[in-house]
C-alpha cells in the first residue's frame, strides 16, 4: 500500500475530534494510520483531548498553533497540516505517498482510506461524497430539502454526462470535492505549490490549481464521509453556513439555485472548449473566438504550457467566467423540474452525439 498521511485542521473540536480519530483507527487499510492534527487557536482543550486518547493503529502528530490575524483561519491551518503531512512522507521515503484531508467533526466509514487509494489508481485527485450525519437533530423540513438539493445537483451532473462526459469520472459519480474528503499524491500537492491559505474555499482553490495542471478529478461513489449538520460552525461559508441557509429556507425564505439553462450553456461551452483543444492551431483560434476568447486570451491560456484538455478547459473557462454575468436563479422546485425536462429533450434530440 502506498504510504499515506491524513491531515486534519481542528479548532475547538475537543468534543468531536475523538470520534474522528476512532473512525481512523478502525480503517481497513494495512499498516499504521498516520495522522497530523493541526490544533489552531484552540481554547477548549482540543489538544488535551487528542493526547488523552491512545489508539493502537494510529500514529498521531499533534501540532498546536497560535495563529495571529489575518492568518487565523482554516486555510492557513489546513495548509500547515498538509505541509506537515508532506514533510512526514519525505521523512519515510514516501515519494509516491498520498495526502488525505478531512475535517475534525467528520466521521469516516472504515473503508475511507482504502477506497480513496483504489480510486487514485485511475485518477489524480479524489473527492469524497458528503453525507449529512443522520445522528444530528435537523430542523423540521430540512431532511426533505436536503433530498431535493441532492436531486438538483444530480440533475446538473446528468447534463454533464449527456453533453460533456469525462472518461476519468464516469457515472455513477457524485459532485463533491471539499476539504471534508480529498486525496491526492504528495507529488501533485508539491507541484501546484500547496494549498492556497484562504479564509474559506481553500479546498476548491486547491482542486482548481490541480485541474489547471491537468489533474484528473474523480468523484468516486465508493468514497464518502459523514459531515455534521450543525448550524454553528468554525468556518464562514462552510457546511454549517449551508445548513443554516437550509433551515432558514424551510422557515419561509425559500431556496434559490441557478436555472437549468445556465448549466446547459456552461456545459455546452466546456464541451466546445474540449473539442477546440484538439484542433490545429488556426482552427482552434477560430473556435475559441466564437466562444469569446481572442488570440491574446488563447495565448494566456497556453502560456504556461498546457498538458491536456483538462487544463485547457479549466483555464479557458475561468477566464470566460470572469466576464460573465451572475447566474440567473430560481426556486429549487422549478429548477429541478427544468433540469429533468431539459435532460429528456437533449436525449430525444440526440445532442449526446453532437457533444461527443
N, C-alpha and C positions, 0 to 999 in steps of 0.2 A: 504494500500500500504506500502511496506517495505520502511523505510526511506532511502533517497539517498543523496549523495553529488557528484556534478560534479566538477572535478578538472582540472584546465586549467593553464599550464605554458604559459607565454607570454613575449616575448622580442621585444620591439619596434613594437607594434601592435596597436598603437593609432587609426589608420585608420580602421582596420578590426575587432578588438575585439568588438566594439559596435554592429556590425551586428550579431556576435555570441551570445552576450547577449540578443539581441532582439529575436533570434530564441529560446533561452532557456526560455525567458519569455512567448513565445507562445506555450509551450508544453501542451499536453492534459492530462498530469499526474495530479493526485489530489494533493492538498496542495501546499505550497510554494516550490519553486525550490531553493535548497541550492547550492551555487557556491563558490568555492575557486579559486581566481585568484592569481597566483604567478608571480608578475612582476619582471623579472630577468634582472638586469643591464640595465634598460630602459633609453634612452636618448631623447625620442621623446614625452614624456608626456602621456605614456600609462596609468599610474596610475591616472592622472588627467582626462583622457577620461572615465575611469571607474567611478570615483567619480562624474563626471558631468552628468551622466545619472541615472535616477531612474526608475525602472520597478516594478510595483505593485506586481508581482508574484515572484520576485527574492529576495532572502536573500543572499547578496554577502559579502564574507570576502576577503578583498584585503590585500595581503601581499607583501610588497616591500622588495626586497633583493638585496644586492650588493655583488655578489659572486666574489671571487678572483680566478685567475688562480691557479691550473688547474681545478677548480670546476665550472667555469663559463660556463656552457653548459646546454642543455635541460635535460640531465639525472638527474642532481642534482635538477634542477627546478621542473621537473615532480615528482620526489620523494618527495620533500618538499611539493608540492601541495597535493599529495596523503596522505602523513603523516598527514598534517593539516586536510584533509577531514576525515581520520580515527579518529583523536582526536575529531573532531566535533561530529561524530557519538557516540563516547564514552560519550560525554557530555550530549547527549539527550537520552541516554539509548538505542542506536540503535545497540545492539549486532548482530542483524540479518540484519543490514543495508548493502547497496550496494554502492560501489565506482564506479563512471564512470569517464573516462577521454577522453578529446578531445583536439584539437589544437585551438589556438587563432584565426586562419584565416579560420576556418571551418564554414559551415552553416548547420544547423540541420533541418530535417523535424520535424513537430510538434508532431509526434509520436515516436521520438527517444528514450525518456526515457521509455515510456510505452512498446514499442516493445522490448527493452532490458530486461525489467522485465519479460515479458511473456516468452522470450527465456530462461531466467535463471531458469524457473520452471523445465526445463528438461536438464539443463547444469550447469556447474560451472563457465565458462568463456564464454563471448560472444564477438566476433569480428564483427565490422560493415563493410559493403562493402564501398569502396572508389569510389565515383563518381566524376570525374573531372568536376569542375564547368563550366557550359556552358556559364556563363556570362563573362568569361575571353577570351581575344583575343589569339587565338592559331596560331602558325606558320603554313604556308601552308603545307598540307600533314600530320600534326601531328594528326588530328582527325582520318584519315584513319589508321595511325599506332596505335593509341590508341585502335581502334577496333580489329586490328589483335593481339595486346598484350592480350586483353581480351579473344579472342578465343584461344590463346595459353594456357593460364592458365586454361581455361575451359576444354581444352583437357587433361591437366595433372590431373585435378580433375576427369575426366571421367575414366582415368586409375585407380585412387584410388577407385572409385565406383565399377569398374569391378573386381579388384583384391584384394582389402583390405577395404571393406566398414566398416564404423564406425556407429554403431547403434545410437549413440548420435549425429551424424552430418550427417543426411541423405540428399539426394538430394531432392529438389534443394538447392544448397548452393553456396556461393562464396568462396574466398580463403584468405580474408584479415583479419588480426588481428594486427593492428597498433595502436599507440597512438592517432590517429585521432578518434578512436571509440573502446573503450574497456569497459567492465562492468564485475564486479566480486564482491563476498561478501567480506566485510571487514575482516571477519574471515580468509578467504583464503589468503588475502593480508598479514595479520599479520603472518600467519603460515609459509609462504615461506620467511619471512624476509624482505618484502618490495621490491620496485623496485630497481634493480641494477643501481647505478648512473653513467652510461656510457655516453661518449660524443655523441654517436649515437647508435642506435639499442637497446636502453634501453627497448623499448616496447616488442620487440621479446624476449629479455632476461627474462623479467618478465613472459611472457607467457610460455617460456621454463621451468622456475622454477615451474610454476603451473602444467604443464603437467608432469614434473618429479615427482610431488607429487601425480599424478593420476587424476588430474582435467580433466573433460570433456569439451573440447573446441567446441563451436557451432558457425558455420558461417551462421547465420540466414539470409535468403533473405529479411526478413522484416525490418532488421536493416541496414541503410545506412547513409552516411554522404557526403556532398558536400565539396570537398577539392580544394584548389586553384591550378590553372595551372601556377602560376608564376614560373619563372626560376631563380629568385634570392631569396633564402630562408634564414632561420635563422639557419639551421642545415645542416652540411656537411653530405651527404648520405641520406638526407630526400627526400620528394616528389619533391621539387624544383630541386634537383640534377637529379632526374629521368626525369623530364620534359626537362631539358637542354640536357640530353642524347638523348631524342627522337627528339628534334629539330635538333641536330647535325646529327642524323641518317637520317632524311629526306633531309638533305643538302648534303648527299652523303657518310657519314661514314658507313652506314649500321647498322643493329641492330642484335646482336648475342645473342642466348639463348641456354641453354643446349639441347642436342639432345634427341629425343624421347626415344631412348634405355637407356639413363641414368635414366630417370624416371621409365621405366619399371623395370630395375634392382633394383632401390631403393624401389619401391612399393612392388615388389615380396619379397624382403628381409624383409621388415617390416611385411608383412603378415606371413612369415615364423617365425619371432620372436614372433608374437602374438600367433601363434599356439604352439610354444615351451613353452611359459609361462604356459600353461595349462597341460603340460606333467608331469609325475612322474620325480623325481629328476634325475635319471640315464638317462632316455630318453631325458630330457631337456638338460643335459650336452652334449650328443652326437649331438643333433640337433643344439645347439649353436656352437659346434666345427666345424660343417660343414659350418657355416656362418662366421667363423673366430674368434670366441670367445673361448678362452681356459678356463680352470677351474678357474684360477685366475681372468680373466676378469668377469666371471659369478659371482664370489664371490663379486667383486667390485660393480657390478650392483645391487646385492641383499643386500649389506652390511647395508644400512640404513633402511632396511625394504621396501618391495615393495607391495603397497596395491592392485594393479591391473595390468592388461595387458598394460594399457596406460602408466603407469610409467615404466614398464619393457621395452617396445619398445622404448620409448624416451631415456632412459638411455643407452640401448644397442646400439641403432643406433648412438647416439652421439659418443660413444666410437669407433665404426666401422668407422664413418666418419673422425675421426682424423687420420686414417691410409689410407684413400682412396685418390686416385689421383683426381685432379680437374676435374670437369665435362667437357666432350668434348662439344664444342659449334658449332653451325652452323647458317646460316641465318634464320631469323624468318619464312620466307615463306616455306623453306624446312622443318623446324621443325614442322610447322603447318600441312603440308601435311603428314609427317611421323606419327604424333600423330593420325591423322584421320585414316590412313590405319592400324596402329597398333591396335587401338581400334576395328576396324572392324574385323581384324584377330583374336583377342582374343575372341570376341563374337562368331565367327564361330567355333572356336576350342573348345568352352565350358570351357575355363580356369576359368570362374567365379566359377564354381563348385569346381574346383581344389583348388582355393584360399580361399574358404569359411572356 
